[in-house]
Amino acid sequence: MSKFVVVLPLVLPLVLMTSTASAQQQPGQDACARDVSRHCRAVMNNGDQAVLACLKEHRAKLSKACEKVLTDHGQ
């Protein structure tokens, strides 16, 4: 299994910190999974904060769905 699958569940609670139900987290995982893999693969082993910072750095390149998840959760 890829490192991405391991890191994503750790990153998305930060992205979705206002979300408490796991059912609400799944859309965020789906929305940002490709963006994390595409833009932030190099920092995936550096922890959740690094991946979130990377997503913010690449905000202009993110999919509309991932951008919406970040915006909706105050990121």
C-alpha positions in Angstrom: 0.0 0.0 0.0 1.4 3.5 -0.8 2.6 6.0 1.8 -0.2 8.2 0.6 -2.9 5.9 1.9 -1.1 5.9 5.3 -0.7 9.7 5.5 -4.0 10.9 4.2 -6.0 9.7 7.2 -3.6 11.7 9.4 -3.8 14.9 7.3 -7.5 15.2 6.7 -8.5 15.5 10.4 -6.5 18.8 10.2 -8.2 19.8 7.1 -11.6 18.8 8.4 -11.1 19.7 12.0 -14.6 21.2 12.4 -16.0 17.9 11.1 -16.8 15.3 13.8 -18.6 12.6 12.0 -16.5 10.2 9.9 -19.1 10.3 7.2 -18.3 14.0 6.8 -14.6 13.2 6.5 -14.9 10.9 3.5 -15.8 13.6 1.0 -12.8 15.6 2.1 -10.5 12.6 1.7 -11.9 11.9 -1.8 -11.7 15.6 -2.8 -8.0 16.1 -1.8 -6.5 12.6 -2.3 -5.4 13.3 -5.8 -4.1 16.8 -4.9 -2.0 15.4 -2.0 -0.6 12.7 -4.3 0.1 15.1 -7.1 1.5 18.2 -5.3 2.6 17.1 -1.9 4.1 13.6 -2.3 7.6 14.9 -1.3 6.4 16.0 2.2 4.0 13.2 3.0 6.5 11.7 5.4 6.9 15.0 7.2 3.6 14.9 9.1 0.2 16.4 8.9 1.2 20.0 9.3 3.6 19.7 6.4 1.0 18.2 4.1 -1.6 20.8 5.0 1.0 23.6 4.5 1.9 22.1 1.1 -1.8 22.0 0.1 -2.0 25.7 1.0 1.1 26.5 -0.9 -0.3 24.9 -4.0 -3.8 26.3 -3.5 -3.9 27.8 -7.0 -3.3 24.4 -8.5 -5.7 22.4 -6.4 -8.9 20.9 -7.7 -12.0 22.9 -7.1 -13.3 20.1 -4.8 -10.2 20.2 -2.6 -10.1 24.0 -2.6 -13.7 23.9 -1.4 -12.9 21.5 1.4 -10.0 23.7 2.6 -12.2 26.8 2.4 -15.2 25.3 4.1 -13.0 24.2 7.0 -11.3 27.5 7.6 -8.0 26.7 5.9 
